[in-house]
């Protein structure tokens, strides 16, 4: 069994294509970002690429970016904003889930006046 308490994971930006404003708490991730958090993926998790919590303050974004080897889901835990997926834009709020296809540019923009928290799940494409 693999259990990790989210509050034990320090919030850090992924200062690559994601920018410095979005704060990530990575439970596990297979790439270099996972190494930054010392977040090694549990061995039995064959299909998952990454699992994280993202915090965005009002007016902040995780920038438009693309994953060529993973599809993802954003689940809005708190707050809301505007999510861009390819050419589409949609306003979302707590309780909404957004599918992010492999190879399609996407980004989340906190257009509200309070903190937004997302759960991010990514699988191998």
C-alpha positions in Angstrom: 0.0 0.0 0.0 1.2 3.5 -0.8 0.0 6.4 1.4 1.3 9.9 1.3 -0.2 12.9 3.1 -0.5 15.9 0.8 0.3 18.4 3.6 3.7 16.7 3.9 4.7 17.7 0.4 6.2 21.2 0.0 4.6 23.4 -2.7 7.0 24.2 -5.5 6.7 25.7 -9.0 7.7 23.7 -12.0 9.7 26.4 -13.7 9.7 24.9 -17.1 6.8 25.2 -19.5 4.4 25.5 -16.5 5.9 28.9 -15.2 6.6 30.0 -11.7 3.1 30.9 -10.5 1.5 27.5 -10.2 2.5 25.7 -7.1 2.7 21.9 -7.4 2.7 19.2 -4.8 3.7 16.1 -6.7 2.8 12.7 -5.1 4.7 10.9 -7.9 5.9 11.6 -11.4 8.2 9.6 -13.7 10.2 12.5 -15.2 12.6 15.2 -14.0 9.8 17.0 -12.1 9.3 13.9 -10.0 13.0 14.0 -9.1 12.7 17.6 -7.9 10.0 16.4 -5.4 11.7 13.1 -4.7 8.4 11.7 -5.8 9.2 8.2 -7.1 6.2 6.4 -8.6 5.1 3.3 -6.7 6.1 0.2 -8.7 2.6 -1.3 -9.1 1.3 1.9 -10.8 2.0 0.8 -14.4 -0.3 3.2 -16.4 0.1 6.4 -14.4 2.6 9.1 -15.3 1.9 11.6 -12.6 -0.4 12.5 -9.7 -0.2 16.0 -8.2 -2.1 18.9 -6.5 -1.8 22.3 -8.1 -2.5 25.6 -6.3 -3.2 28.8 -8.2 -3.8 32.2 -6.6 -6.2 34.6 -8.3 -4.8 35.9 -11.6 -2.2 33.1 -11.9 -1.8 30.3 -14.4 0.2 27.1 -15.1 0.8 28.5 -18.6 -0.3 26.8 -21.9 1.8 23.7 -22.4 1.7 20.3 -24.1 2.5 16.8 -23.1 3.5 14.5 -25.9 3.5 11.3 -23.9 0.6 11.7 -21.4 -3.1 12.4 -21.2 -4.4 14.1 -18.1 -7.4 15.0 -16.1 -7.7 18.2 -14.1 -10.3 17.9 -11.3 -11.2 21.2 -9.7 -11.2 20.7 -5.9 -11.7 24.4 -4.9 -12.2 27.7 -6.7 -12.4 27.8 -10.4 -11.3 29.6 -13.5 -10.9 29.2 -17.2 -9.3 26.1 -18.7 -8.0 26.2 -22.3 -7.7 23.0 -24.3 -6.6 23.5 -27.8 -8.8 26.2 -29.3 -11.5 25.7 -26.7 -12.0 27.8 -23.5 -14.4 26.9 -20.8 -15.2 28.3 -17.3 -15.0 25.6 -14.7 -15.6 25.4 -10.9 -15.2 23.1 -8.0 -16.5 19.6 -8.8 -15.7 19.9 -12.6 -13.3 17.5 -14.3 -11.5 18.4 -17.6 -9.9 15.8 -19.9 -6.7 16.9 -21.5 -5.8 14.8 -24.6 -2.2 13.8 -25.4 -0.4 16.4 -27.6 -3.1 19.1 -27.2 -1.9 22.5 -25.7 -3.7 23.2 -22.4 -3.5 25.5 -19.4 -5.5 26.6 -16.4 -6.1 30.3 -15.6 -7.5 31.3 -12.2 -9.8 34.1 -13.3 -11.6 34.2 -9.9 -11.0 36.1 -6.7 -9.9 33.2 -4.5 -7.4 30.4 -4.5 -8.0 27.5 -6.9 -6.8 23.9 -6.1 -6.7 21.2 -8.8 -6.0 17.5 -8.6 -4.0 16.4 -11.6 -3.9 12.8 -12.8 -1.8 11.8 -15.8 -1.6 8.5 -17.6 0.8 7.1 -20.3 -0.4 7.8 -23.8 
